[in-house]
Amino acid sequence: MSKSITLRLPQDEYEAFGAICDERGYSKTGKIREYIRNLVKEELERVIISKEGWQRVAAAINEIERGEFVSFEDLKRGFASKTLDHKEGCQKRKQITK
């Protein structure tokens, strides 16, 4: 299962990050995912967590390392279809209430 994170940056930081990623050929999403993965690997041992929690974290890290994650393009396609479904539902409700 995947979860989403929304990140807000000041314009200048976003532009600088984008410029670095473009220059180096990095995916912005991939680079953020890499930073988070490295943080988890470095800091997780210092955090108190249950045995079940450790198992979920280990499984998630294994999934990421195997490349089992949702790409940004897949998320956009899923969001677009949900938005379309929502718009169609609104239009049907408007027709019923007329």
Secondary structure as GFF3:
##gff-version 3
##sequence-region A 1 98
A	DSSP	alpha_helix	11	24	.	.	.	ID=ss1
A	DSSP	alpha_helix	28	43	.	.	.	ID=ss2
A	DSSP	three_ten_helix	44	46	.	.	.	ID=ss3
A	DSSP	alpha_helix	51	65	.	.	.	ID=ss4
A	DSSP	alpha_helix	72	97	.	.	.	ID=ss5
###
